[in-house]
Amino acid sequence: MKTNPLARQQELREAADSLAQALLSMPDSKRCLALLDDLCTPAELEAIVDRWRVAMLLDQGLPYREIHDRTGVSVTTIGRVARFISHGAGGYQQALATLSSSNPKQETNT
């Protein structure tokens, strides 16, 4: 019997929501990172961290080439992050705004 694609999508949405709730339930960044370490392979976690570093540097207005030189992330990936900042679901924008408002003088040193 074939799996109902709509039921599968609903299951995935529910699991994604559960994951988001689990991340939100962590009382501090150390425990959140422990959960991410358990969930992700080292390569997956590195890719996520790289994208976040790129998002923070783009938010500071740095050009792609300088971001590449600082992080080693490909210009293609930098462009992809920039596209999602502008035309994604709004997650990058919300997270960057939240961090900016809670740490207005925070600088990224990479």
C-alpha positions as CSV (number, residue, x, y, z in Angstrom):
1,M,0.0,0.0,0.0
2,K,1.3,3.4,-0.9
3,T,1.9,6.1,1.8
4,N,-0.5,9.0,1.6
5,P,1.8,12.0,0.7
6,L,-0.5,14.5,2.5
7,A,-0.4,12.4,5.7
8,R,3.4,12.2,5.4
9,Q,3.6,15.9,5.0
10,Q,1.5,16.4,8.1
11,E,3.7,14.0,10.1
12,L,6.8,15.9,9.0
13,R,5.2,19.2,10.0
14,E,4.3,17.8,13.4
15,A,7.8,16.3,13.9
16,A,9.4,19.7,12.9
17,D,7.2,21.5,15.4
18,S,8.2,19.0,18.1
19,L,11.8,19.6,17.2
20,A,11.3,23.4,17.5
21,Q,9.7,22.9,20.8
22,A,12.5,20.7,22.0
23,L,15.1,23.4,21.0
24,L,13.0,26.1,22.7
25,S,12.8,24.0,25.9
26,M,16.6,24.0,26.4
27,P,17.3,26.3,29.3
28,D,20.6,27.7,27.9
29,S,22.8,27.6,24.8
30,K,25.1,24.9,26.2
31,R,22.2,22.4,26.5
32,C,20.8,23.5,23.1
33,L,24.2,22.8,21.5
34,A,24.3,19.4,23.2
35,L,21.0,18.6,21.6
36,L,22.2,19.8,18.2
37,D,25.4,17.8,18.6
38,D,23.3,14.7,19.2
39,L,20.9,15.4,16.3
40,C,23.4,16.4,13.7
41,T,26.5,14.9,12.2
42,P,29.6,17.0,12.6
43,A,29.4,18.0,8.9
44,E,25.7,19.0,9.3
45,L,26.3,21.1,12.4
46,E,29.3,22.8,10.7
47,A,27.1,23.6,7.7
48,I,24.4,25.1,9.9
49,V,27.0,27.1,11.9
50,D,28.6,28.3,8.7
51,R,25.2,29.5,7.3
52,W,24.5,31.4,10.6
53,R,28.0,33.0,10.5
54,V,27.3,34.1,7.0
55,A,23.9,35.5,7.9
56,M,25.4,37.6,10.8
57,L,28.1,38.9,8.5
58,L,25.6,39.8,5.7
59,D,23.5,41.5,8.3
60,Q,26.6,43.7,9.1
61,G,26.7,44.6,5.4
62,L,29.9,42.8,4.5
63,P,30.5,42.0,0.8
64,Y,30.4,38.3,-0.3
65,R,34.1,38.2,-1.1
66,E,35.1,39.4,2.4
67,I,32.7,36.9,4.0
68,H,34.2,34.2,1.9
69,D,37.7,35.3,3.0
70,R,36.7,35.3,6.7
71,T,34.8,32.1,6.8
72,G,35.9,29.9,3.8
73,V,32.2,29.5,2.9
74,S,31.6,29.4,-0.9
75,V,30.3,32.5,-2.6
76,T,27.4,30.2,-3.8
77,T,26.4,29.4,-0.3
78,I,26.7,33.0,0.7
79,G,24.4,34.0,-2.1
80,R,22.0,31.3,-1.1
81,V,21.9,32.6,2.5
82,A,21.4,36.1,1.2
83,R,18.5,34.9,-0.9
84,F,16.8,33.2,2.1
85,I,17.3,36.3,4.2
86,S,15.5,38.4,1.5
87,H,13.0,35.9,0.2
88,G,12.8,33.0,2.7
89,A,10.3,32.2,5.5
90,G,11.6,35.1,7.6
91,G,13.5,33.0,10.1
92,Y,16.9,34.5,9.5
93,Q,15.4,38.0,9.7
94,Q,13.6,37.3,12.9
95,A,16.6,35.6,14.6
96,L,18.9,38.4,13.5
97,A,16.5,41.1,14.8
98,T,16.0,39.3,18.1
99,L,19.7,38.9,18.7
100,S,20.3,42.5,17.6
101,S,17.7,43.9,20.0
102,S,19.0,41.7,22.9
103,N,22.7,42.5,22.2
104,P,22.8,45.8,20.4
105,K,26.6,46.2,20.7
106,Q,27.5,42.6,19.9
107,E,30.1,42.3,17.2
108,T,31.0,39.2,15.3
109,N,34.7,38.4,15.5
110,T,35.7,35.6,13.1
